[in-house]
Amino acid sequence: MTQIDSKRRRVWFITGTSSGMGYAIAKAALEHGDLVAATARNTRALEELVTDFPGQALTIDLDVRDEEAVKMAVSRTIGEFRRIDVVVNNAGFALVGPVEGTSDKQARDLFDTGFFGALNVLRAALPVLRSQRSGHVLHMSSIFGEMSFPGTGMLAAVKQALGGATQAMGAELAPLGIKFTQIEPGALHTRFLAKWIVAEHAIADYDDTAGATLEGLKDLPPEAIADVSRVAAAILELVDAEQPPLRLALGSWAGEIIRKEIAGRSTDFENWSHLTKSVDNS
């Protein structure tokens, strides 16, 4: 067991740390002096963290779809660091294309990692946080946790499914001192979109809608793309907050898109309020 006094440092349990956002969060937390259990399906890319931060970084091979493996990873973290203060559900991948063109297997694979995999982590970690009466759970989402473009329907579906659970858990566990935040950046300087999986069935009728959006995502303006190190720094500041938000947009571009989405919903609500009220018993 490490000799570092974990009572003075946060202990992070992070999934999907082999690259991109997960790696950036792990590195930022370690540079801050915290302790990190960095998990990934292949941890070879994390050897540098162990070398650079001896005694602080614990790497664990983990596929979040394997419930028993997740339990073992959490137990190993407790054995090494004695507690968990921050849980980051970051594992996932991008599935894009028209919803109709998405195969059943593709959709289930997406949810097995991005939704059910996150639930596996929560079922293993929440008993620890409840016993501590403290902790902060971060779910790495995106603007698609609030809305969807043509061609991003399945990606939005998994983000919004987890967002609904996040909101409920935030209320359920607040009395026990456990906080939840859904992180919602726009595009990031990572390989996430570069590695996207396209819907299996090509349907020409969607070329002008879903197809056009996907082409646009390949050429986003600079202001739409956030640097992962800045996002990681913002997350470190977030976990210092006594009362963190349930949802946090990161990046002006992301904030503006989400703001327009919320405004549009409000306008629809007002414009159709006569039908909303028409079903009331009077």
VOMI-516152 format. One line per 3 residues: for each residue x, y, z of N, C-alpha, C. Coordinates in steps of 0.1 Angstrom, whole numbers, always signed. Last residue first. Example, Ala and Ser with C-alpha at 12.3 -4.5 7.8 and 13.67 -1.06 7.14 Angstrom:
BEGIN
+128 -22 +71 +137 -11 +71 +129 +0 +79 ~ +132 -57 +78 +123 -45 +78 +132 -33 +78
END
This chain:
BEGIN
-613 +210 -155 -617 +223 -150 -632 +222 -145 ~ -584 +193 -161 -597 +192 -157 -602 +205 -151 ~ -563 +200 -190 -566 +201 -176 -581 +199 -173
-558 +201 -216 -562 +188 -211 -564 +188 -196 ~ -551 +227 -223 -564 +222 -228 -568 +208 -222 ~ -526 +234 -216 -536 +237 -206 -550 +230 -210
-512 +227 -239 -508 +222 -227 -519 +223 -216 ~ -525 +243 -258 -527 +229 -258 -523 +222 -245 ~ -515 +268 -250 -530 +266 -250 -533 +251 -251
-488 +266 -252 -493 +265 -238 -508 +263 -239 ~ -472 +268 -274 -482 +258 -274 -488 +256 -260 ~ -455 +290 -269 -463 +290 -281 -474 +279 -281
-442 +282 -246 -451 +293 -245 -460 +293 -257 ~ -427 +260 -255 -436 +258 -244 -446 +269 -244 ~ -412 +271 -275 -422 +261 -279 -432 +259 -267
-395 +287 -259 -404 +293 -269 -415 +284 -273 ~ -381 +268 -244 -390 +277 -237 -400 +284 -247 ~ -367 +256 -265 -377 +248 -257 -387 +257 -250
-351 +277 -272 -360 +271 -282 -371 +263 -275 ~ -335 +280 -249 -344 +291 -254 -355 +286 -263 ~ -321 +256 -250 -330 +259 -239 -340 +270 -242
-306 +260 -274 -315 +249 -273 -325 +251 -262 ~ -291 +283 -268 -301 +284 -279 -311 +272 -278 ~ -275 +271 -248 -284 +283 -245 -295 +284 -255
-261 +253 -263 -270 +248 -252 -280 +259 -248 ~ -246 +270 -279 -255 +260 -285 -265 +255 -275 ~ -232 +285 -260 -241 +292 -268 -251 +282 -275
-215 +265 -248 -225 +273 -240 -236 +279 -248 ~ -199 +258 -269 -209 +248 -263 -219 +255 -256 ~ -185 +282 -273 -193 +276 -284 -204 +266 -279
-172 +285 -248 -183 +295 -252 -192 +289 -263 ~ -167 +258 -226 -164 +264 -239 -176 +273 -243 ~ -188 +236 -210 -174 +241 -211 -171 +246 -225
-215 +234 -188 -211 +236 -202 -197 +241 -202 ~ -225 +213 -164 -216 +224 -166 -211 +224 -181 ~ -251 +204 -141 -246 +204 -155 -236 +216 -157
-252 +208 -114 -256 +195 -119 -251 +193 -134 ~ -225 +226 -99 -237 +225 -107 -240 +211 -111 ~ -214 +224 -64 -211 +223 -79 -225 +222 -87
-208 +237 -37 -221 +234 -44 -219 +234 -59 ~ -181 +239 -32 -190 +234 -22 -203 +229 -28 ~ -155 +231 -56 -168 +238 -52 -176 +231 -41
-135 +216 -64 -133 +223 -52 -145 +230 -47 ~ -143 +205 -88 -144 +196 -76 -140 +203 -63 ~ -137 +227 -105 -151 +223 -102 -152 +215 -89
-110 +227 -108 -116 +238 -101 -130 +234 -97 ~ -108 +203 -123 -101 +204 -110 -107 +215 -102 ~ -122 +212 -146 -127 +201 -138 -121 +201 -124
-104 +231 -156 -117 +235 -152 -124 +225 -143 ~ -83 +214 -163 -81 +224 -153 -94 +229 -148 ~ -96 +199 -184 -91 +192 -172 -89 +202 -160
-99 +220 -203 -111 +213 -197 -107 +206 -184 ~ -72 +225 -208 -81 +236 -202 -93 +230 -196 ~ -65 +202 -219 -58 +206 -207 -66 +217 -200
-80 +200 -243 -83 +191 -232 -76 +195 -218 ~ -94 +229 -257 -81 +222 -254 -84 +213 -242 ~ -122 +228 -279 -116 +231 -266 -103 +223 -264
-136 +242 -307 -128 +231 -302 -120 +235 -290 ~ -149 +263 -317 -157 +252 -313 -149 +241 -306 ~ -131 +281 -326 -137 +284 -314 -146 +273 -309
-123 +270 -352 -114 +269 -340 -121 +272 -327 ~ -151 +252 -367 -143 +264 -365 -134 +263 -352 ~ -148 +219 -381 -154 +228 -371 -145 +241 -370
-150 +198 -400 -143 +211 -403 -149 +221 -394 ~ -164 +176 -394 -150 +174 -398 -142 +187 -400 ~ -189 +184 -391 -181 +181 -379 -167 +179 -382
-198 +186 -417 -195 +198 -410 -187 +195 -397 ~ -203 +159 -423 -192 +166 -430 -188 +179 -423 ~ -224 +155 -406 -211 +148 -403 -200 +154 -411
-243 +171 -418 -238 +174 -404 -225 +167 -402 ~ -248 +158 -442 -242 +172 -442 -237 +175 -428 ~ -259 +134 -433 -246 +134 -440 -240 +148 -440
-283 +142 -421 -272 +136 -413 -259 +136 -420 ~ -291 +157 -447 -293 +160 -433 -282 +155 -424 ~ -286 +147 -472 -287 +162 -470 -289 +166 -456
-286 +119 -469 -273 +126 -473 -274 +141 -470 ~ -307 +104 -464 -302 +112 -453 -290 +120 -456 ~ -313 +89 -486 -323 +99 -483 -318 +108 -471
-294 +68 -487 -291 +81 -495 -301 +92 -491 ~ -281 +51 -462 -294 +54 -467 -293 +68 -474 ~ -261 +25 -450 -261 +38 -457 -275 +40 -464
-258 +10 -419 -266 +10 -432 -266 +24 -438 ~ -242 +16 -397 -238 +4 -406 -245 +5 -419 ~ -228 +47 -388 -240 +38 -388 -238 +28 -400
-194 +48 -379 -205 +53 -387 -216 +42 -388 ~ -175 +58 -352 -180 +46 -360 -193 +51 -367 ~ -146 +80 -349 -160 +77 -348 -164 +64 -357
-121 +89 -344 -123 +75 -343 -138 +71 -344 ~ -124 +116 -345 -116 +110 -356 -118 +95 -356 ~ -137 +121 -322 -145 +122 -334 -137 +115 -346
-115 +115 -304 -128 +110 -302 -136 +109 -315 ~ -89 +124 -302 -92 +115 -314 -106 +110 -313 ~ -91 +159 -293 -89 +145 -291 -91 +137 -303
-99 +187 -286 -87 +183 -293 -83 +169 -289 ~ -135 +186 -288 -123 +186 -280 -111 +182 -290 ~ -167 +203 -290 -156 +194 -296 -143 +196 -288
-180 +212 -259 -182 +210 -274 -172 +200 -279 ~ -188 +197 -227 -180 +205 -236 -185 +204 -251 ~ -203 +191 -200 -208 +192 -214 -199 +202 -222
-206 +169 -173 -197 +178 -180 -200 +179 -195 ~ -227 +167 -147 -225 +162 -160 -217 +173 -168 ~ -221 +158 -113 -220 +169 -123 -219 +162 -137
-231 +153 -79 -230 +148 -93 -230 +160 -103 ~ -221 +144 -46 -224 +154 -56 -223 +148 -70 ~ -230 +134 -14 -225 +130 -27 -230 +139 -38
-242 +137 +11 -230 +145 +8 -223 +141 -5 ~ -266 +126 +15 -255 +118 +20 -241 +125 +16 ~ -284 +142 +2 -285 +142 +17 -273 +134 +23
-278 +136 -26 -274 +148 -19 -274 +148 -4 ~ -288 +113 -37 -277 +111 -28 -272 +124 -22 ~ -311 +120 -52 -312 +108 -42 -300 +108 -32
-302 +141 -68 -312 +143 -58 -313 +132 -47 ~ -284 +127 -84 -280 +139 -77 -289 +143 -65 ~ -299 +107 -95 -290 +103 -85 -285 +116 -77
-314 +123 -113 -321 +116 -103 -311 +112 -91 ~ -294 +132 -130 -302 +142 -123 -309 +135 -111 ~ -283 +108 -140 -275 +117 -132 -283 +127 -124
-303 +98 -155 -300 +91 -143 -292 +100 -134 ~ -303 +117 -175 -315 +116 -168 -312 +108 -155 ~ -277 +113 -186 -280 +126 -179 -293 +125 -171
-279 +88 -197 -270 +90 -185 -274 +103 -178 ~ -296 +97 -218 -300 +86 -209 -292 +87 -196 ~ -279 +115 -231 -291 +120 -224 -297 +109 -215
-259 +99 -242 -256 +109 -233 -268 +114 -225 ~ -274 +81 -258 -267 +76 -247 -263 +87 -237 ~ -285 +100 -276 -294 +91 -268 -287 +86 -256
-264 +112 -289 -272 +120 -279 -280 +111 -271 ~ -256 +90 -304 -246 +96 -295 -254 +104 -284 ~ -279 +88 -320 -275 +77 -311 -265 +82 -300
-279 +113 -334 -290 +109 -326 -287 +98 -316 ~ -263 +127 -351 -258 +124 -338 -268 +119 -328 ~ -277 +131 -375 -265 +123 -375 -258 +120 -362
-288 +163 -367 -289 +152 -376 -276 +144 -376 ~ -280 +170 -332 -280 +174 -346 -284 +161 -354 ~ -295 +175 -299 -289 +166 -310 -290 +173 -323
-290 +182 -264 -296 +184 -277 -290 +174 -287 ~ -276 +176 -241 -287 +186 -240 -296 +186 -253 ~ -256 +160 -246 -264 +157 -234 -276 +165 -232
-243 +171 -266 -253 +161 -270 -260 +156 -257 ~ -223 +185 -255 -235 +193 -259 -246 +183 -262 ~ -214 +159 -232 -210 +169 -243 -223 +177 -245
-199 +141 -205 -210 +142 -216 -205 +151 -227 ~ -186 +125 -180 -182 +132 -192 -192 +131 -203 ~ -197 +129 -149 -200 +121 -161 -196 +130 -173
-185 +126 -117 -185 +134 -129 -188 +125 -141 ~ -192 +126 -83 -193 +118 -95 -194 +128 -107 ~ -177 +130 -52 -182 +137 -64 -181 +128 -76
-182 +125 -17 -177 +121 -30 -184 +130 -41 ~ -195 +112 +14 -188 +122 +6 -184 +116 -7 ~ -199 +91 +32 -208 +103 +33 -201 +115 +25
-186 +68 +31 -178 +79 +35 -186 +92 +38 ~ -206 +51 +22 -200 +49 +36 -192 +60 +40 ~ -211 +63 -3 -221 +64 +8 -215 +61 +22
-187 +56 -16 -190 +70 -13 -201 +72 -3 ~ -190 +28 -16 -179 +34 -10 -182 +49 -6 ~ -214 +25 -31 -213 +20 -17 -202 +26 -9
-205 +36 -56 -214 +44 -47 -215 +38 -33 ~ -189 +18 -71 -183 +29 -63 -192 +36 -53 ~ -205 -1 -83 -193 -5 -75 -188 +6 -66
-225 +13 -95 -229 +3 -85 -217 -2 -77 ~ -209 +29 -112 -216 +35 -101 -220 +25 -91 ~ -199 +11 -130 -189 +18 -122 -197 +24 -110
-223 +2 -142 -214 -8 -135 -204 -1 -125 ~ -231 +26 -154 -239 +21 -142 -230 +10 -135 ~ -212 +28 -174 -212 +38 -163 -220 +33 -151
-220 +5 -189 -207 +5 -183 -206 +16 -172 ~ -245 +14 -197 -245 +3 -188 -231 +2 -181 ~ -235 +37 -213 -246 +38 -203 -245 +27 -192
-213 +32 -229 -215 +46 -224 -226 +47 -213 ~ -213 +3 -233 -201 +11 -228 -206 +24 -221 ~ -239 -3 -241 -232 -12 -232 -220 -5 -225
-245 +16 -260 -251 +17 -246 -244 +8 -236 ~ -229 +6 -281 -228 +20 -276 -233 +21 -262 ~ -239 -19 -285 -225 -18 -281 -223 -4 -275
-265 -13 -293 -263 -20 -280 -249 -19 -276 ~ -260 -1 -318 -267 +7 -307 -265 +0 -293 ~ -248 -22 -332 -241 -9 -329 -247 -1 -318
-269 -41 -332 -256 -44 -325 -249 -31 -322 ~ -288 -28 -348 -291 -31 -334 -278 -34 -326 ~ -274 -1 -368 -278 -15 -366 -281 -17 -351
-286 +29 -381 -278 +22 -370 -283 +8 -368 ~ -302 +41 -398 -292 +34 -404 -283 +26 -393 ~ -319 +56 -382 -325 +44 -389 -314 +36 -394
-302 +77 -373 -307 +67 -364 -312 +54 -371 ~ -274 +84 -394 -288 +85 -392 -293 +73 -382 ~ -243 +90 -376 -251 +86 -387 -265 +86 -384
-220 +77 -351 -227 +87 -358 -234 +82 -370 ~ -206 +71 -320 -214 +64 -331 -222 +75 -338 ~ -178 +73 -301 -187 +81 -310 -193 +72 -320
-174 +59 -268 -170 +61 -282 -181 +68 -290 ~ -161 +57 -234 -172 +58 -244 -166 +59 -258 ~ -153 +66 -201 -152 +56 -212 -164 +58 -222
-158 +83 -180 -153 +89 -192 -153 +79 -204 ~ -167 +90 -149 -171 +81 -160 -168 +88 -173 ~ -149 +95 -122 -151 +101 -135 -155 +90 -145
-152 +102 -88 -154 +92 -98 -157 +99 -112 ~ -134 +112 -60 -140 +116 -73 -140 +105 -83 ~ -126 +98 -38 -133 +111 -36 -140 +115 -49
-122 +68 -21 -124 +74 -34 -132 +87 -32 ~ -97 +51 +0 -110 +58 -2 -111 +62 -17 ~ -73 +36 +0 -82 +36 +12 -95 +44 +10
-55 +30 -19 -56 +44 -15 -66 +47 -3 ~ -55 +2 -22 -43 +10 -24 -43 +24 -17 ~ -80 -7 -17 -69 -14 -11 -56 -5 -11
-95 +9 -34 -96 +11 -20 -85 +5 -12 ~ -86 -2 -58 -83 +12 -55 -85 +15 -40 ~ -96 -28 -56 -81 -26 -57 -77 -11 -54
-123 -22 -57 -117 -28 -45 -102 -26 -45 ~ -125 -13 -83 -128 -4 -72 -122 -9 -59 ~ -118 -36 -97 -110 -24 -99 -112 -14 -88
-138 -54 -90 -124 -57 -86 -115 -44 -87 ~ -160 -41 -102 -159 -43 -88 -145 -45 -82 ~ -152 -44 -129 -153 -31 -123 -153 -32 -108
-153 -72 -132 -140 -65 -133 -140 -51 -127 ~ -180 -76 -130 -171 -81 -119 -158 -75 -120 ~ -189 -62 -153 -193 -58 -140 -184 -63 -129
-177 -51 -181 -175 -63 -173 -178 -59 -158 ~ -176 -27 -193 -188 -36 -196 -188 -48 -187 ~ -152 -15 -189 -164 -12 -180 -176 -20 -182
-124 -32 -186 -134 -30 -196 -147 -27 -188 ~ -92 -24 -175 -106 -25 -172 -114 -22 -184 ~ -61 -24 -158 -68 -28 -171 -83 -30 -167
-50 +3 -140 -58 -9 -139 -64 -12 -153 ~ -26 +21 -122 -32 +18 -135 -38 +4 -134 ~ -21 +46 -100 -24 +32 -100 -31 +30 -113
+0 +72 -89 -8 +66 -100 -9 +51 -99 ~ +16 +78 -67 +4 +85 -69 -5 +78 -79 ~ +40 +63 -67 +31 +63 -55 +18 +70 -57
+54 +85 -91 +55 +73 -83 +47 +74 -70 ~ +49 +98 -117 +42 +101 -105 +42 +89 -96 ~ +63 +89 -139 +64 +103 -135 +58 +107 -122
+56 +62 -140 +70 +66 -139 +71 +80 -133 ~ +28 +64 -143 +34 +56 -132 +48 +60 -129 ~ +27 +78 -167 +21 +83 -155 +27 +77 -143
+39 +60 -185 +46 +72 -182 +40 +79 -170 ~ +20 +40 -188 +32 +37 -181 +40 +49 -177 ~ -3 +42 -203 -3 +50 -190 +10 +47 -182
-4 +26 -225 -2 +41 -227 +0 +49 -214 ~ -11 +2 -213 +3 +4 -217 +6 +19 -220 ~ -37 -4 -206 -30 +6 -198 -16 +8 -202
-66 -9 -222 -52 -12 -223 -44 -1 -217 ~ -90 -1 -211 -89 -14 -216 -75 -19 -219 ~ -83 +17 -180 -85 +16 -195 -85 +2 -199
-80 +38 -152 -84 +26 -158 -86 +27 -173 ~ -62 +51 -126 -64 +53 -140 -67 +40 -147 ~ -65 +64 -97 -67 +51 -102 -71 +53 -117
-45 +88 -82 -54 +85 -93 -53 +70 -96 ~ -41 +115 -59 -39 +101 -62 -49 +96 -72 ~ -28 +149 -64 -38 +139 -60 -33 +125 -63
-12 +168 -73 -7 +161 -61 -17 +151 -56 ~ -16 +180 -97 -21 +187 -85 -17 +181 -72 ~ -7 +160 -113 +1 +172 -112 -3 +180 -100
-29 +143 -110 -16 +139 -105 -7 +151 -103 ~ -49 +158 -124 -51 +155 -110 -38 +150 -103 ~ -37 +159 -149 -40 +171 -142 -41 +168 -127
-38 +132 -157 -25 +139 -155 -27 +151 -147 ~ -66 +126 -157 -57 +119 -148 -44 +126 -146 ~ -74 +144 -177 -79 +146 -163 -70 +139 -154
-60 +134 -199 -58 +147 -195 -63 +150 -181 ~ -71 +108 -201 -57 +109 -198 -54 +123 -193 ~ -98 +115 -208 -95 +107 -196 -80 +109 -192
-94 +129 -233 -99 +136 -221 -96 +128 -208 ~ -68 +111 -248 -78 +121 -248 -81 +127 -235 ~ -62 +77 -235 -59 +89 -243 -69 +100 -241
-68 +60 -214 -56 +56 -223 -53 +68 -232 ~ -89 +62 -197 -78 +71 -195 -66 +69 -205 ~ -115 +51 -190 -112 +56 -203 -100 +65 -203
-123 +63 -156 -124 +53 -167 -120 +60 -180 ~ -109 +70 -125 -112 +75 -138 -113 +64 -148 ~ -110 +80 -93 -112 +68 -101 -117 +72 -114
-89 +98 -71 -97 +98 -83 -98 +84 -89 ~ -86 +112 -40 -84 +100 -47 -94 +99 -59 ~ -71 +142 -27 -82 +135 -33 -78 +122 -40
-52 +142 +2 -52 +143 -12 -65 +136 -17 ~ -50 +137 +29 -48 +151 +25 -49 +153 +10 ~ -54 +110 +31 -64 +119 +37 -62 +134 +33
-33 +97 +20 -44 +100 +11 -55 +109 +18 ~ -1 +100 +23 -13 +102 +32 -25 +106 +23 ~ +18 +74 +8 +13 +88 +7 +0 +89 +16
+25 +48 +7 +28 +55 +20 +23 +69 +20 ~ +5 +23 -8 +12 +35 -8 +14 +41 +5 ~ +8 -12 +0 +0 +0 +0 +9 +12 +0
END
